[in-house]
Amino acid sequence: MKKLIEGIKNFQQGPFPAKRLLFEQLAEGQNPLALFITCSDSRIDPNLLTDSEPGELFVLRNGGHIVPPYGAANGGEAATIEQAVKLLGIRDIIVCGHSHCAAMAARLAPESLAEYPAIRDWLRYAEDTRGIVPKDYGHVSQDVDDLTIAVESNVLLQLAQLRTHPSVAAAIERNELELHGWVYQFETGRVFAYDFARARFELADATIK
Ligand SMILES: [Zn+2]
């Protein structure tokens, strides 16, 4: 904890005064650019990897960046999504998986979760990805490892489950919301984005239009 407490002091003496105006403006309200749904994994920093500022990303995080189908779970996910879409009028939602995801590795080896009933129950919402999104999943070649397949297919599954939320479905229907599937490779800094037309993940900077 000592490092974190000292970190607060450092923040108040350096980064905060440098951005005082921004923080004062944020007291008036927020108008984030996107809802960013990602894993709790400490190696992901949404603001850092998108070079964005406080106030620009509305963030939802949990182990495995899971969005249970609407009505299936009593967690805070549905409320957070509703707040983002209906209350804040966010027009883009990014579901961002990542390399070396322990949740996805556990999904591939369910026997490793015998002593972790809460994790096992939660990962039910990330099961059977191939069965649920087969038509979106024709791009995986034989040389891709199982964990990468699990990470990519889980992003697609969570996007599908996101669409079951009424606020999301209605906003998409009105052409007021776009969904994006990303995979962040933290060891290289690269981000892959799912190209829905080509049904495959491509380097995100190549898909910017
Ligand atoms: Zn993870």
Residues whose N, C-alpha, C, O or C-beta is under 5 A from the ligand:
A	BS01	ZN	C39 D41 G64 C101 A102 A103
